[in-house]
Amino acid sequence: MRLRPEQIHRHLEQGLKPLYVVTGDEPLTVLECAQAIREAARAAGVDERLVFDVDRKFDWGALAATG
C-alpha cells in the first residue's frame, strides 16, 4: 500500500502493519513519516527496531533470516 505523507497519521490510527518502507525525495518528509511510525509503534508496545540499508553488498539472506 502506498501512502502520501499527509495520510500517514490517519493510517497509523487504524493500527500498525508488520513492515514499513519509507522513501521519498524530501529528506525532512521521510524523517517525519519515519518518526510518526516509530511513535505509533512505541505507543503499541513495540520495543525492537531493525534497520536495513541496502547497497550492492547487501546480504539478502540476513534479511530472510530475521523473518
All heavy atoms as a GROMACS GRO file, in nm:
protein
  527
    1MET      N    1   0.084  -0.117   0.000
    1MET     CA    2   0.000   0.000   0.000
    1MET      C    3   0.089   0.123   0.000
    1MET      O    4   0.180   0.135   0.080
    1MET     CB    5  -0.087  -0.001   0.127
    1MET     CG    6  -0.158   0.127   0.151
    1MET     SD    7  -0.245   0.138   0.309
    1MET     CE    8  -0.343  -0.007   0.308
    2ARG      N    9   0.065   0.210  -0.089
    2ARG     CA   10   0.142   0.334  -0.097
    2ARG      C   11   0.063   0.446  -0.032
    2ARG      O   12  -0.055   0.465  -0.060
    2ARG     CB   13   0.168   0.367  -0.243
    2ARG     CG   14   0.254   0.490  -0.261
    2ARG     CD   15   0.290   0.508  -0.404
    2ARG     NE   16   0.397   0.414  -0.432
    2ARG     CZ   17   0.475   0.424  -0.538
    2ARG    NH1   18   0.457   0.520  -0.624
    2ARG    NH2   19   0.571   0.337  -0.557
    3LEU      N   20   0.130   0.520   0.056
    3LEU     CA   21   0.066   0.631   0.127
    3LEU      C   22   0.138   0.761   0.095
    3LEU      O   23   0.260   0.764   0.082
    3LEU     CB   24   0.073   0.609   0.278
    3LEU     CG   25   0.002   0.488   0.334
    3LEU    CD1   26   0.037   0.472   0.481
    3LEU    CD2   27  -0.147   0.501   0.318
    4ARG      N   28   0.062   0.867   0.088
    4ARG     CA   29   0.121   1.001   0.078
    4ARG      C   30   0.150   1.049   0.220
    4ARG      O   31   0.088   1.004   0.316
    4ARG     CB   32   0.024   1.096   0.007
    4ARG     CG   33   0.005   1.060  -0.140
    4ARG     CD   34  -0.078   1.164  -0.214
    4ARG     NE   35  -0.203   1.195  -0.148
    4ARG     CZ   36  -0.319   1.132  -0.170
    4ARG    NH1   37  -0.325   1.034  -0.256
    4ARG    NH2   38  -0.428   1.167  -0.106
    5PRO      N   39   0.246   1.137   0.237
    5PRO     CA   40   0.283   1.183   0.372
    5PRO      C   41   0.164   1.233   0.454
    5PRO      O   42   0.157   1.208   0.574
    5PRO     CB   43   0.384   1.295   0.346
    5PRO     CG   44   0.444   1.259   0.213
    5PRO     CD   45   0.332   1.197   0.134
    6GLU      N   46   0.072   1.300   0.390
    6GLU     CA   47  -0.043   1.354   0.465
    6GLU      C   48  -0.140   1.245   0.511
    6GLU      O   49  -0.229   1.271   0.590
    6GLU     CB   50  -0.116   1.461   0.384
    6GLU     CG   51  -0.172   1.414   0.252
    6GLU     CD   52  -0.077   1.425   0.135
    6GLU    OE1   53   0.044   1.451   0.154
    6GLU    OE2   54  -0.123   1.405   0.022
    7GLN      N   55  -0.122   1.122   0.465
    7GLN     CA   56  -0.209   1.012   0.503
    7GLN      C   57  -0.154   0.928   0.618
    7GLN      O   58  -0.226   0.846   0.674
    7GLN     CB   59  -0.231   0.918   0.383
    7GLN     CG   60  -0.302   0.981   0.267
    7GLN     CD   61  -0.306   0.886   0.149
    7GLN    OE1   62  -0.202   0.841   0.101
    7GLN    NE2   63  -0.426   0.856   0.103
    8ILE      N   64  -0.028   0.946   0.654
    8ILE     CA   65   0.038   0.854   0.746
    8ILE      C   66  -0.027   0.852   0.885
    8ILE      O   67  -0.047   0.746   0.943
    8ILE     CB   68   0.190   0.881   0.756
    8ILE    CG1   69   0.262   0.768   0.830
    8ILE    CG2   70   0.221   1.014   0.820
    8ILE    CD1   71   0.270   0.641   0.754
    9HIS      N   72  -0.063   0.966   0.939
    9HIS     CA   73  -0.120   0.970   1.074
    9HIS      C   74  -0.256   0.899   1.078
    9HIS      O   75  -0.282   0.822   1.170
    9HIS     CB   76  -0.131   1.114   1.125
    9HIS     CG   77   0.003   1.176   1.149
    9HIS    ND1   78   0.083   1.140   1.254
    9HIS    CD2   79   0.071   1.270   1.080
    9HIS    CE1   80   0.195   1.209   1.250
    9HIS    NE2   81   0.190   1.289   1.144
   10ARG      N   82  -0.339   0.923   0.980
   10ARG     CA   83  -0.469   0.856   0.976
   10ARG      C   84  -0.451   0.706   0.960
   10ARG      O   85  -0.521   0.626   1.022
   10ARG     CB   86  -0.552   0.913   0.861
   10ARG     CG   87  -0.694   0.860   0.856
   10ARG     CD   88  -0.772   0.924   0.747
   10ARG     NE   89  -0.680   0.951   0.636
   10ARG     CZ   90  -0.704   1.031   0.535
   10ARG    NH1   91  -0.817   1.094   0.528
   10ARG    NH2   92  -0.618   1.050   0.439
   11HIS      N   93  -0.356   0.665   0.878
   11HIS     CA   94  -0.326   0.523   0.859
   11HIS      C   95  -0.281   0.459   0.990
   11HIS      O   96  -0.327   0.350   1.025
   11HIS     CB   97  -0.218   0.506   0.752
   11HIS     CG   98  -0.159   0.370   0.748
   11HIS    ND1   99  -0.221   0.264   0.688
   11HIS    CD2  100  -0.044   0.322   0.800
   11HIS    CE1  101  -0.146   0.155   0.702
   11HIS    NE2  102  -0.037   0.189   0.769
   12LEU      N  103  -0.193   0.525   1.063
   12LEU     CA  104  -0.140   0.469   1.187
   12LEU      C  105  -0.247   0.459   1.296
   12LEU      O  106  -0.237   0.374   1.384
   12LEU     CB  107  -0.021   0.552   1.235
   12LEU     CG  108   0.102   0.544   1.145
   12LEU    CD1  109   0.206   0.647   1.188
   12LEU    CD2  110   0.160   0.404   1.142
   13GLU      N  111  -0.348   0.544   1.290
   13GLU     CA  112  -0.458   0.536   1.387
   13GLU      C  113  -0.536   0.405   1.372
   13GLU      O  114  -0.599   0.359   1.466
   13GLU     CB  115  -0.552   0.654   1.370
   13GLU     CG  116  -0.493   0.785   1.414
   13GLU     CD  117  -0.580   0.903   1.378
   13GLU    OE1  118  -0.686   0.884   1.312
   13GLU    OE2  119  -0.543   1.016   1.414
   14GLN      N  120  -0.528   0.344   1.254
   14GLN     CA  121  -0.600   0.219   1.227
   14GLN      C  122  -0.519   0.097   1.268
   14GLN      O  123  -0.567  -0.015   1.254
   14GLN     CB  124  -0.636   0.211   1.079
   14GLN     CG  125  -0.726   0.323   1.034
   14GLN     CD  126  -0.742   0.327   0.883
   14GLN    OE1  127  -0.692   0.241   0.812
   14GLN    NE2  128  -0.811   0.428   0.835
   15GLY      N  129  -0.399   0.116   1.316
   15GLY     CA  130  -0.313   0.006   1.359
   15GLY      C  131  -0.189  -0.005   1.273
   15GLY      O  132  -0.184   0.046   1.162
   16LEU      N  133  -0.091  -0.074   1.327
   16LEU     CA  134   0.038  -0.089   1.259
   16LEU      C  135   0.038  -0.209   1.166
   16LEU      O  136  -0.023  -0.311   1.196
   16LEU     CB  137   0.150  -0.108   1.362
   16LEU     CG  138   0.183   0.011   1.450
   16LEU    CD1  139   0.274  -0.033   1.562
   16LEU    CD2  140   0.247   0.120   1.367
   17LYS      N  141   0.112  -0.198   1.060
   17LYS     CA  142   0.140  -0.310   0.970
   17LYS      C  143   0.275  -0.370   1.013
   17LYS      O  144   0.354  -0.305   1.081
   17LYS     CB  145   0.147  -0.264   0.824
   17LYS     CG  146   0.019  -0.200   0.774
   17LYS     CD  147  -0.093  -0.300   0.771
   17LYS     CE  148  -0.220  -0.234   0.717
   17LYS     NZ  149  -0.337  -0.317   0.732
   18PRO      N  150   0.305  -0.492   0.971
   18PRO     CA  151   0.430  -0.554   1.016
   18PRO      C  152   0.556  -0.493   0.956
   18PRO      O  153   0.664  -0.509   1.013
   18PRO     CB  154   0.417  -0.700   0.972
   18PRO     CG  155   0.290  -0.713   0.898
   18PRO     CD  156   0.219  -0.583   0.901
   19LEU      N  157   0.545  -0.423   0.845
   19LEU     CA  158   0.664  -0.369   0.779
   19LEU      C  159   0.631  -0.237   0.713
   19LEU      O  160   0.525  -0.223   0.651
   19LEU     CB  161   0.713  -0.468   0.672
   19LEU     CG  162   0.826  -0.420   0.582
   19LEU    CD1  163   0.957  -0.416   0.660
   19LEU    CD2  164   0.840  -0.511   0.462
   20TYR      N  165   0.723  -0.143   0.726
   20TYR     CA  166   0.711  -0.014   0.656
   20TYR      C  167   0.840   0.014   0.583
   20TYR      O  168   0.948  -0.003   0.639
   20TYR     CB  169   0.682   0.100   0.755
   20TYR     CG  170   0.542   0.098   0.811
   20TYR    CD1  171   0.514   0.030   0.928
   20TYR    CD2  172   0.439   0.162   0.744
   20TYR    CE1  173   0.385   0.026   0.978
   20TYR    CE2  174   0.310   0.159   0.793
   20TYR     CZ  175   0.284   0.090   0.910
   20TYR     OH  176   0.156   0.087   0.959
   21VAL      N  177   0.829   0.059   0.460
   21VAL     CA  178   0.943   0.107   0.381
   21VAL      C  179   0.914   0.253   0.352
   21VAL      O  180   0.814   0.286   0.290
   21VAL     CB  181   0.959   0.027   0.250
   21VAL    CG1  182   1.073   0.084   0.167
   21VAL    CG2  183   0.980  -0.121   0.279
   22VAL      N  184   1.002   0.339   0.399
   22VAL     CA  185   0.981   0.483   0.384
   22VAL      C  186   1.083   0.536   0.284
   22VAL      O  187   1.204   0.524   0.305
   22VAL     CB  188   0.996   0.555   0.520
   22VAL    CG1  189   0.971   0.704   0.504
   22VAL    CG2  190   0.903   0.495   0.623
   23THR      N  191   1.034   0.593   0.176
   23THR     CA  192   1.120   0.650   0.073
   23THR      C  193   1.064   0.785   0.030
   23THR      O  194   0.947   0.814   0.054
   23THR     CB  195   1.130   0.560  -0.051
   23THR    OG1  196   1.002   0.552  -0.113
   23THR    CG2  197   1.178   0.421  -0.015
   24GLY      N  198   1.146   0.864  -0.034
   24GLY     CA  199   1.098   0.991  -0.086
   24GLY      C  200   1.211   1.081  -0.127
   24GLY      O  201   1.327   1.056  -0.096
   25ASP      N  202   1.176   1.186  -0.197
   25ASP     CA  203   1.274   1.283  -0.245
   25ASP      C  204   1.303   1.394  -0.145
   25ASP      O  205   1.403   1.464  -0.157
   25ASP     CB  206   1.225   1.347  -0.376
   25ASP     CG  207   1.216   1.247  -0.488
   25ASP    OD1  208   1.297   1.152  -0.490
   25ASP    OD2  209   1.128   1.264  -0.575
   26GLU      N  210   1.214   1.411  -0.047
   26GLU     CA  211   1.231   1.517   0.053
   26GLU      C  212   1.277   1.457   0.185
   26GLU      O  213   1.199   1.392   0.255
   26GLU     CB  214   1.098   1.590   0.073
   26GLU     CG  215   1.049   1.664  -0.049
   26GLU     CD  216   1.137   1.781  -0.084
   26GLU    OE1  217   1.198   1.841   0.007
   26GLU    OE2  218   1.145   1.811  -0.204
   27PRO      N  219   1.403   1.476   0.223
   27PRO     CA  220   1.455   1.414   0.346
   27PRO      C  221   1.374   1.448   0.472
   27PRO      O  222   1.353   1.361   0.555
   27PRO     CB  223   1.597   1.470   0.356
   27PRO     CG  224   1.633   1.505   0.216
   27PRO     CD  225   1.506   1.549   0.151
   28LEU      N  226   1.328   1.570   0.485
   28LEU     CA  227   1.252   1.608   0.604
   28LEU      C  228   1.120   1.530   0.610
   28LEU      O  229   1.081   1.481   0.717
   28LEU     CB  230   1.225   1.758   0.607
   28LEU     CG  231   1.144   1.807   0.728
   28LEU    CD1  232   1.216   1.772   0.858
   28LEU    CD2  233   1.119   1.956   0.718
   29THR      N  234   1.053   1.518   0.499
   29THR     CA  235   0.927   1.444   0.495
   29THR      C  236   0.949   1.297   0.528
   29THR      O  237   0.872   1.236   0.603
   29THR     CB  238   0.861   1.458   0.357
   29THR    OG1  239   0.840   1.596   0.329
   29THR    CG2  240   0.729   1.384   0.351
   30VAL      N  241   1.057   1.239   0.477
   30VAL     CA  242   1.090   1.100   0.507
   30VAL      C  243   1.115   1.084   0.657
   30VAL      O  244   1.063   0.991   0.721
   30VAL     CB  245   1.213   1.053   0.426
   30VAL    CG1  246   1.266   0.920   0.475
   30VAL    CG2  247   1.179   1.045   0.277
   31LEU      N  248   1.191   1.174   0.717
   31LEU     CA  249   1.219   1.168   0.860
   31LEU      C  250   1.092   1.183   0.944
   31LEU      O  251   1.073   1.112   1.043
   31LEU     CB  252   1.320   1.276   0.899
   31LEU     CG  253   1.463   1.254   0.852
   31LEU    CD1  254   1.548   1.376   0.881
   31LEU    CD2  255   1.522   1.131   0.916
   32GLU      N  256   1.005   1.274   0.903
   32GLU     CA  257   0.881   1.296   0.978
   32GLU      C  258   0.790   1.173   0.972
   32GLU      O  259   0.730   1.134   1.073
   32GLU     CB  260   0.808   1.418   0.926
   32GLU     CG  261   0.877   1.549   0.961
   32GLU     CD  262   0.816   1.670   0.894
   32GLU    OE1  263   0.738   1.652   0.797
   32GLU    OE2  264   0.845   1.782   0.938
   33CYS      N  265   0.781   1.110   0.856
   33CYS     CA  266   0.698   0.989   0.843
   33CYS      C  267   0.757   0.874   0.924
   33CYS      O  268   0.684   0.802   0.993
   33CYS     CB  269   0.684   0.950   0.696
   33CYS     SG  270   0.580   1.064   0.602
   34ALA      N  271   0.887   0.857   0.917
   34ALA     CA  272   0.952   0.752   0.995
   34ALA      C  273   0.933   0.775   1.144
   34ALA      O  274   0.907   0.681   1.220
   34ALA     CB  275   1.100   0.744   0.960
   35GLN      N  276   0.942   0.898   1.188
   35GLN     CA  277   0.922   0.931   1.329
   35GLN      C  278   0.778   0.900   1.371
   35GLN      O  279   0.755   0.848   1.481
   35GLN     CB  280   0.955   1.077   1.357
   35GLN     CG  281   0.943   1.117   1.501
   35GLN     CD  282   1.039   1.043   1.592
   35GLN    OE1  283   1.148   1.006   1.551
   35GLN    NE2  284   0.998   1.020   1.715
   36ALA      N  285   0.682   0.930   1.287
   36ALA     CA  286   0.542   0.901   1.319
   36ALA      C  287   0.521   0.751   1.335
   36ALA      O  288   0.449   0.706   1.426
   36ALA     CB  289   0.450   0.956   1.210
   37ILE      N  290   0.584   0.673   1.250
   37ILE     CA  291   0.574   0.526   1.260
   37ILE      C  292   0.638   0.477   1.389
   37ILE      O  293   0.580   0.395   1.461
   37ILE     CB  294   0.638   0.460   1.138
   37ILE    CG1  295   0.558   0.495   1.011
   37ILE    CG2  296   0.647   0.308   1.156
   37ILE    CD1  297   0.631   0.461   0.882
   38ARG      N  298   0.756   0.528   1.422
   38ARG     CA  299   0.823   0.488   1.546
   38ARG      C  300   0.739   0.523   1.669
   38ARG      O  301   0.728   0.445   1.763
   38ARG     CB  302   0.962   0.550   1.555
   38ARG     CG  303   1.062   0.485   1.462
   38ARG     CD  304   1.204   0.529   1.493
   38ARG     NE  305   1.227   0.669   1.466
   38ARG     CZ  306   1.266   0.718   1.349
   38ARG    NH1  307   1.286   0.638   1.246
   38ARG    NH2  308   1.286   0.847   1.334
   39GLU      N  309   0.680   0.642   1.670
   39GLU     CA  310   0.598   0.682   1.783
   39GLU      C  311   0.475   0.593   1.798
   39GLU      O  312   0.438   0.555   1.909
   39GLU     CB  313   0.556   0.829   1.768
   39GLU     CG  314   0.670   0.926   1.789
   39GLU     CD  315   0.632   1.070   1.756
   39GLU    OE1  316   0.514   1.095   1.722
   39GLU    OE2  317   0.721   1.156   1.764
   40ALA      N  318   0.412   0.560   1.686
   40ALA     CA  319   0.296   0.471   1.691
   40ALA      C  320   0.336   0.332   1.740
   40ALA      O  321   0.264   0.269   1.818
   40ALA     CB  322   0.231   0.462   1.553
   41ALA      N  323   0.452   0.286   1.698
   41ALA     CA  324   0.500   0.154   1.741
   41ALA      C  325   0.529   0.154   1.891
   41ALA      O  326   0.492   0.061   1.963
   41ALA     CB  327   0.624   0.116   1.663
   42ARG      N  328   0.594   0.259   1.941
   42ARG     CA  329   0.622   0.268   2.085
   42ARG      C  330   0.492   0.270   2.165
   42ARG      O  331   0.480   0.204   2.268
   42ARG     CB  332   0.703   0.392   2.116
   42ARG     CG  333   0.850   0.373   2.097
   42ARG     CD  334   0.930   0.491   2.152
   42ARG     NE  335   1.040   0.516   2.061
   42ARG     CZ  336   1.047   0.615   1.974
   42ARG    NH1  337   0.952   0.704   1.966
   42ARG    NH2  338   1.150   0.627   1.894
   43ALA      N  339   0.394   0.344   2.116
   43ALA     CA  340   0.264   0.352   2.185
   43ALA      C  341   0.195   0.217   2.186
   43ALA      O  342   0.119   0.186   2.278
   43ALA     CB  343   0.176   0.457   2.118
   44ALA      N  344   0.223   0.133   2.087
   44ALA     CA  345   0.163   0.000   2.078
   44ALA      C  346   0.245  -0.104   2.155
   44ALA      O  347   0.211  -0.222   2.153
   44ALA     CB  348   0.149  -0.041   1.932
   45GLY      N  349   0.355  -0.062   2.217
   45GLY     CA  350   0.435  -0.153   2.298
   45GLY      C  351   0.549  -0.221   2.226
   45GLY      O  352   0.611  -0.312   2.279
   46VAL      N  353   0.578  -0.178   2.106
   46VAL     CA  354   0.690  -0.236   2.031
   46VAL      C  355   0.820  -0.176   2.085
   46VAL      O  356   0.833  -0.055   2.096
   46VAL     CB  357   0.676  -0.207   1.880
   46VAL    CG1  358   0.797  -0.258   1.803
   46VAL    CG2  359   0.548  -0.267   1.827
   47ASP      N  360   0.917  -0.264   2.115
   47ASP     CA  361   1.043  -0.214   2.169
   47ASP      C  362   1.165  -0.259   2.089
   47ASP      O  363   1.277  -0.238   2.130
   47ASP     CB  364   1.059  -0.255   2.315
   47ASP     CG  365   1.059  -0.405   2.334
   47ASP    OD1  366   1.044  -0.478   2.236
   47ASP    OD2  367   1.074  -0.449   2.450
   48GLU      N  368   1.142  -0.320   1.974
   48GLU     CA  369   1.254  -0.364   1.889
   48GLU      C  370   1.241  -0.299   1.752
   48GLU      O  371   1.133  -0.286   1.698
   48GLU     CB  372   1.252  -0.516   1.873
   48GLU     CG  373   1.369  -0.568   1.792
   48GLU     CD  374   1.369  -0.720   1.782
   48GLU    OE1  375   1.279  -0.783   1.837
   48GLU    OE2  376   1.460  -0.771   1.718
   49ARG      N  377   1.356  -0.261   1.697
   49ARG     CA  378   1.358  -0.196   1.566
   49ARG      C  379   1.474  -0.252   1.485
   49ARG      O  380   1.587  -0.258   1.534
   49ARG     CB  381   1.375  -0.046   1.585
   49ARG     CG  382   1.389   0.032   1.459
   49ARG     CD  383   1.405   0.179   1.493
   49ARG     NE  384   1.444   0.253   1.375
   49ARG     CZ  385   1.515   0.362   1.376
   49ARG    NH1  386   1.553   0.416   1.490
   49ARG    NH2  387   1.548   0.422   1.265
   50LEU      N  388   1.446  -0.295   1.364
   50LEU     CA  389   1.551  -0.343   1.274
   50LEU      C  390   1.559  -0.248   1.156
   50LEU      O  391   1.457  -0.211   1.098
   50LEU     CB  392   1.518  -0.484   1.224
   50LEU     CG  393   1.507  -0.592   1.330
   50LEU    CD1  394   1.461  -0.722   1.268
   50LEU    CD2  395   1.639  -0.611   1.401
   51VAL      N  396   1.679  -0.208   1.121
   51VAL     CA  397   1.702  -0.118   1.009
   51VAL      C  398   1.797  -0.185   0.912
   51VAL      O  399   1.903  -0.233   0.953
   51VAL     CB  400   1.762   0.017   1.057
   51VAL    CG1  401   1.789   0.108   0.939
   51VAL    CG2  402   1.670   0.083   1.157
   52PHE      N  403   1.761  -0.189   0.785
   52PHE     CA  404   1.846  -0.248   0.682
   52PHE      C  405   1.876  -0.142   0.578
   52PHE      O  406   1.784  -0.081   0.522
   52PHE     CB  407   1.775  -0.366   0.614
   52PHE     CG  408   1.748  -0.481   0.706
   52PHE    CD1  409   1.626  -0.493   0.769
   52PHE    CD2  410   1.846  -0.575   0.729
   52PHE    CE1  411   1.602  -0.598   0.855
   52PHE    CE2  412   1.823  -0.681   0.815
   52PHE     CZ  413   1.701  -0.693   0.877
   53ASP      N  414   2.003  -0.117   0.553
   53ASP     CA  415   2.046  -0.029   0.446
   53ASP      C  416   2.093  -0.117   0.331
   53ASP      O  417   2.188  -0.193   0.345
   53ASP     CB  418   2.161   0.062   0.492
   53ASP     CG  419   2.114   0.164   0.595
   53ASP    OD1  420   2.006   0.220   0.576
   53ASP    OD2  421   2.186   0.185   0.693
   54VAL      N  422   2.023  -0.107   0.220
   54VAL     CA  423   2.052  -0.194   0.106
   54VAL      C  424   2.150  -0.125   0.012
   54VAL      O  425   2.127  -0.011  -0.031
   54VAL     CB  426   1.922  -0.230   0.032
   54VAL    CG1  427   1.952  -0.318  -0.089
   54VAL    CG2  428   1.826  -0.300   0.125
   55ASP      N  429   2.258  -0.194  -0.018
   55ASP     CA  430   2.354  -0.148  -0.118
   55ASP      C  431   2.395  -0.268  -0.203
   55ASP      O  432   2.334  -0.374  -0.195
   55ASP     CB  433   2.474  -0.078  -0.055
   55ASP     CG  434   2.550  -0.169   0.041
   55ASP    OD1  435   2.528  -0.291   0.040
   55ASP    OD2  436   2.636  -0.118   0.115
   56ARG      N  437   2.498  -0.253  -0.283
   56ARG     CA  438   2.541  -0.362  -0.372
   56ARG      C  439   2.586  -0.487  -0.297
   56ARG      O  440   2.576  -0.597  -0.347
   56ARG     CB  441   2.654  -0.316  -0.463
   56ARG     CG  442   2.604  -0.230  -0.578
   56ARG     CD  443   2.716  -0.194  -0.671
   56ARG     NE  444   2.778  -0.073  -0.617
   56ARG     CZ  445   2.908  -0.048  -0.616
   56ARG    NH1  446   2.992  -0.134  -0.665
   56ARG    NH2  447   2.954   0.063  -0.566
   57LYS      N  448   2.635  -0.471  -0.175
   57LYS     CA  449   2.687  -0.583  -0.099
   57LYS      C  450   2.587  -0.633   0.007
   57LYS      O  451   2.625  -0.705   0.098
   57LYS     CB  452   2.817  -0.543  -0.031
   57LYS     CG  453   2.926  -0.509  -0.129
   57LYS     CD  454   3.051  -0.466  -0.057
   57LYS     CE  455   3.157  -0.427  -0.158
   57LYS     NZ  456   3.280  -0.383  -0.091
   58PHE      N  457   2.462  -0.595  -0.005
   58PHE     CA  458   2.362  -0.632   0.095
   58PHE      C  459   2.344  -0.784   0.099
   58PHE      O  460   2.334  -0.850  -0.003
   58PHE     CB  461   2.229  -0.563   0.063
   58PHE     CG  462   2.124  -0.590   0.166
   58PHE    CD1  463   2.130  -0.531   0.291
   58PHE    CD2  464   2.017  -0.674   0.138
   58PHE    CE1  465   2.033  -0.554   0.386
   58PHE    CE2  466   1.919  -0.698   0.233
   58PHE     CZ  467   1.928  -0.638   0.356
   59ASP      N  468   2.336  -0.838   0.220
   59ASP     CA  469   2.316  -0.980   0.242
   59ASP      C  470   2.167  -1.008   0.255
   59ASP      O  471   2.108  -0.993   0.361
   59ASP     CB  472   2.389  -1.024   0.368
   59ASP     CG  473   2.374  -1.173   0.396
   59ASP    OD1  474   2.316  -1.246   0.312
   59ASP    OD2  475   2.421  -1.216   0.503
   60TRP      N  476   2.104  -1.048   0.144
   60TRP     CA  477   1.960  -1.075   0.144
   60TRP      C  478   1.926  -1.192   0.235
   60TRP      O  479   1.816  -1.202   0.286
   60TRP     CB  480   1.910  -1.096   0.002
   60TRP     CG  481   1.914  -0.969  -0.077
   60TRP    CD1  482   2.010  -0.930  -0.164
   60TRP    CD2  483   1.820  -0.862  -0.070
   60TRP    NE1  484   1.982  -0.804  -0.213
   60TRP    CE2  485   1.865  -0.761  -0.157
   60TRP    CE3  486   1.702  -0.841   0.001
   60TRP    CZ2  487   1.796  -0.642  -0.176
   60TRP    CZ3  488   1.632  -0.722  -0.019
   60TRP    CH2  489   1.681  -0.625  -0.105
   61GLY      N  490   2.020  -1.282   0.256
   61GLY     CA  491   1.999  -1.394   0.348
   61GLY      C  492   1.977  -1.346   0.490
   61GLY      O  493   1.899  -1.404   0.566
   62ALA      N  494   2.047  -1.240   0.529
   62ALA     CA  495   2.031  -1.184   0.663
   62ALA      C  496   1.889  -1.128   0.679
   62ALA      O  497   1.827  -1.143   0.786
   62ALA     CB  498   2.133  -1.074   0.687
   63LEU      N  499   1.836  -1.066   0.576
   63LEU     CA  500   1.700  -1.016   0.580
   63LEU      C  501   1.602  -1.132   0.594
   63LEU      O  502   1.511  -1.129   0.677
   63LEU     CB  503   1.669  -0.934   0.455
   63LEU     CG  504   1.524  -0.883   0.444
   63LEU    CD1  505   1.491  -0.789   0.557
   63LEU    CD2  506   1.503  -0.817   0.310
   64ALA      N  507   1.619  -1.235   0.515
   64ALA     CA  508   1.531  -1.351   0.520
   64ALA      C  509   1.538  -1.418   0.657
   64ALA      O  510   1.438  -1.468   0.709
   64ALA     CB  511   1.567  -1.449   0.410
   65ALA      N  512   1.655  -1.420   0.718
   65ALA     CA  513   1.673  -1.486   0.848
   65ALA      C  514   1.598  -1.414   0.960
   65ALA      O  515   1.565  -1.475   1.060
   65ALA     CB  516   1.822  -1.496   0.882
   66THR      N  517   1.574  -1.285   0.945
   66THR     CA  518   1.504  -1.211   1.050
   66THR      C  519   1.355  -1.242   1.054
   66THR      O  520   1.288  -1.218   1.154
   66THR     CB  521   1.522  -1.058   1.034
   66THR    OG1  522   1.465  -1.017   0.912
   66THR    CG2  523   1.668  -1.020   1.042
   67GLY      N  524   1.302  -1.294   0.943
   67GLY     CA  525   1.159  -1.324   0.935
   67GLY      C  526   1.127  -1.450   1.000
   67GLY      O  527   1.027  -1.486   1.048
   0.00000   0.00000   0.00000
